[in-house]
Amino acid sequence: MTKNSKGFRVQKLKNSIKFYLPRKEGYLEVVKKLSNEFEGMTLIEFDGYFENKIEPTKYVRVEVHKNKLTEKDLIKQANDLRKILKQKSIAIEINNEMILVEADNG
């Protein structure tokens, strides 16, 4: 939704998408790919303790916003990113709903 007011424009983006990426080889290329697709993003770095590991892994949360989205397309995109990063799984969050995309080992 875009509203014009006196001398400025307001744009309201309804959907929030967060990609949780491990900070490992290839992650910068993934961030660049996302920045080309979405106009703006927020990056937050944090320590993640996953897969029963005692030592933390550095992660980056990439948050973007969009008016229209297709959950199925975002899940496919997350799976493609998982493959690029050579991960067993990757997490995305769409409008505060966590989705874990895992390799099919069967």
Secondary structure, 3 states (H helix, E strand, C coil): CEEEECCEEEECCCEEEEEEEECCCCHHHHHHHHHHHCCCCEEEEEEECCCCCCCCEEEEEEEEEECCCCHHHHHHHHHHHHHHCCCCEEEEEECCEEEEEECCCC
